[in-house]
Structure formats: C-alpha cells, structure tokens
Amino acid sequence: MHTPLSLAAGLALLAAPALAPAALAAEGTRIQVSGEIIDPWCYFSGVMGGPDAVVGSAHHTCALWCSAGGIPVGLLGDDGTVYMVIKIEGDGNNASGDTQLNLASHVITADGMLYERDGLKYLVVEKVVTDKDIQVQNHLDYGTVPPFAIPESER
C-alpha cells in the first residue's frame, strides 16, 4: 500500500529528470572565431587522405554530399581547434540545409556561443561576420584528379 509520503517521493523522482536539463544547462561563452567550414567525418577519420586532403576545394564536393546526407558540419579554427557547429544563422533548427551547403569549404568569421562538454567544443553561430569563400585551393597541389586516381601507366 502506498502512503501519501511515498507517492509524493515517487512523483518527485519522476519529475527530477524533466527539471534536470534546465537546472544543469551549460553556460555558453560568446566568441568570434575564424576558420574553414569542414566535414568533420572525413577530417577526423582520414578517409579522404588526412587533414591536408580534406579541406578546401579538394574536398568541397564530398563535404556537400556528407552535409546533405546528414553528417554534422564543423569549423576548423585558424588555430587548429575543431568546433562542432550545431546551428548556423539562417537555419531553422540545426546546421544543415541551404545555409551550410552555401558555406561548405568557405573561410568565415563566426560570432556565436561556445559550449564545451566532455572535451568537445560546440558552436552556435549566431552571425557569419565575414565569408571569404573558398580560400584553400589545395586541388592545385594534385591537378584536377588526385594522383592515386590516375593509373600508374598514365602518370
């Protein structure tokens, strides 16, 4: 049989998770950061040949496909810090859609809120202060086709 006290304690326990997010929400820090909008999956995994091959114009098409497929975007800061971008100015709910596709591989300065948790840095971009378009023209290092895609007999 439940007593009023045990019922009240049970209800309090059920309500605690609903209150926890508001009580424990991380405080953000306003920052301005400059860097390139990247595809973090390829950047961290090295699937496209390592960090030098996964930035700029050499990786632009893949970054578009990954973003359109739902891979989150990142901002590779000028100092080498990678920020997971969870929202970009102009997008309704997240860092996807046309805004991100228009910024893929672009070097930007972003103004927004930085949140840190478990060693990760998350960025809510409230304003794209500058957009310098694609600045890293590293496809010139390889020509129009990377050397590993050209048969050895044609090199």
C-alpha positions as CSV (number, residue, x, y, z in Angstrom):
1,M,0.0,0.0,0.0
2,H,1.3,3.5,-0.9
3,T,1.4,6.2,1.7
4,P,1.0,9.8,0.7
5,L,4.7,10.4,1.6
6,S,5.9,7.5,-0.7
7,L,3.7,8.7,-3.5
8,A,5.0,12.2,-3.2
9,A,8.6,11.0,-3.2
10,G,7.9,8.8,-6.3
11,L,6.4,11.8,-8.1
12,A,9.4,13.9,-7.2
13,L,11.7,11.3,-8.6
14,L,9.7,11.2,-11.8
15,A,9.8,15.0,-12.1
16,A,13.5,15.3,-11.5
17,P,14.7,14.3,-15.0
18,A,12.3,16.9,-16.5
19,L,13.8,19.6,-14.3
20,A,17.4,18.5,-14.7
21,P,18.1,19.9,-18.2
22,A,17.1,23.4,-17.2
23,A,19.0,23.2,-13.9
24,L,22.1,21.7,-15.5
25,A,22.2,23.5,-18.8
26,A,25.7,24.5,-19.8
27,E,26.6,28.2,-19.9
28,G,27.9,29.4,-23.2
29,T,30.7,31.9,-23.9
30,R,30.4,34.4,-26.6
31,I,33.2,34.1,-29.1
32,Q,34.3,35.2,-32.6
33,V,36.3,32.5,-34.4
34,S,37.7,32.4,-37.9
35,G,38.3,29.3,-39.9
36,E,37.0,26.9,-42.6
37,I,33.7,25.1,-42.6
38,I,34.6,21.4,-42.8
39,D,33.2,17.9,-42.9
40,P,34.4,16.6,-39.6
41,W,33.7,12.9,-40.5
42,C,36.4,13.0,-43.3
43,Y,38.6,15.3,-41.3
44,F,38.9,13.1,-38.2
45,S,38.7,9.7,-39.9
46,G,41.3,10.5,-42.6
47,V,39.0,8.6,-45.1
48,M,39.9,11.2,-47.7
49,G,43.6,11.1,-47.2
50,G,44.3,13.0,-43.9
51,P,43.8,16.6,-42.9
52,D,45.7,18.2,-45.8
53,A,43.4,16.5,-48.3
54,V,40.1,17.2,-46.5
55,V,40.0,20.9,-46.5
56,G,39.4,23.5,-49.2
57,S,38.4,22.9,-52.8
58,A,39.9,19.4,-53.0
59,H,37.2,18.2,-50.6
60,H,34.3,20.6,-51.4
61,T,32.1,18.1,-53.4
62,C,32.5,15.4,-50.7
63,A,31.7,18.0,-48.0
64,L,28.5,18.9,-49.8
65,W,27.4,15.2,-50.1
66,C,28.2,14.5,-46.5
67,S,26.3,17.5,-45.3
68,A,23.3,16.7,-47.5
69,G,23.4,13.2,-46.1
70,G,23.2,14.4,-42.5
71,I,26.8,14.5,-41.4
72,P,27.2,17.4,-39.0
73,V,29.5,20.3,-40.0
74,G,32.4,21.7,-38.2
75,L,34.5,24.8,-38.1
76,L,38.3,24.3,-38.3
77,G,39.6,27.3,-36.5
78,D,42.7,29.1,-37.7
79,D,44.5,27.8,-34.6
80,G,43.6,24.1,-35.4
81,T,40.7,23.8,-33.0
82,V,37.7,22.0,-34.4
83,Y,34.2,23.2,-33.3
84,M,31.2,21.1,-34.0
85,V,28.6,23.5,-35.4
86,I,25.2,22.8,-34.1
87,K,23.4,25.8,-35.6
88,I,24.2,28.4,-38.2
89,E,22.5,31.7,-38.7
90,G,19.5,31.4,-41.1
91,D,18.9,27.7,-40.4
92,G,15.7,26.9,-38.5
93,N,16.8,24.2,-36.1
94,N,20.3,23.0,-36.9
95,A,23.5,23.3,-39.0
96,S,22.1,21.7,-42.1
97,G,20.2,22.8,-45.1
98,D,21.0,25.5,-47.7
99,T,22.9,27.8,-45.3
100,Q,25.5,25.1,-44.6
101,L,25.7,24.0,-48.3
102,N,26.4,27.6,-49.3
103,L,29.2,27.8,-46.7
104,A,30.9,24.4,-47.2
105,S,34.7,24.8,-47.5
106,H,34.4,28.6,-47.1
107,V,36.6,30.5,-44.7
108,I,34.4,32.5,-42.4
109,T,34.5,34.5,-39.2
110,A,31.6,33.4,-37.0
111,D,30.1,35.2,-34.0
112,G,28.3,32.9,-31.6
113,M,28.1,30.9,-28.4
114,L,30.6,28.3,-27.5
115,Y,29.6,25.4,-25.3
116,E,32.0,22.8,-24.0
117,R,31.2,19.3,-22.7
118,D,33.3,16.2,-22.3
119,G,36.2,17.7,-24.1
120,L,34.2,18.7,-27.2
121,K,33.6,22.3,-28.4
122,Y,30.1,23.1,-29.8
123,L,29.4,26.3,-31.6
124,V,26.0,28.0,-32.2
125,V,26.8,30.5,-35.0
126,E,24.5,33.5,-34.5
127,K,26.1,35.6,-37.2
128,V,28.5,34.9,-40.1
129,V,30.5,38.1,-39.8
130,T,32.7,37.6,-42.9
131,D,32.6,35.0,-45.7
132,K,35.8,34.9,-47.8
133,D,34.5,32.0,-50.0
134,I,36.8,29.1,-50.6
135,Q,40.4,30.1,-49.8
136,V,42.2,26.8,-49.6
137,Q,42.8,25.9,-53.2
138,N,44.7,22.7,-52.4
139,H,43.4,20.9,-55.5
140,L,46.2,22.7,-57.3
141,D,48.6,20.5,-55.4
142,Y,47.3,17.5,-57.3
143,G,45.8,18.8,-60.5
144,T,42.2,18.2,-61.3
145,V,42.5,14.5,-60.3
146,P,44.4,13.2,-57.3
147,P,47.4,11.1,-58.3
148,F,46.1,7.9,-56.7
149,A,43.1,8.0,-59.1
150,I,45.3,8.1,-62.2
151,P,46.6,4.7,-63.4
152,E,50.3,4.4,-62.9
153,S,50.9,3.8,-66.6
154,E,49.5,7.4,-67.3
155,R,51.4,9.2,-64.7
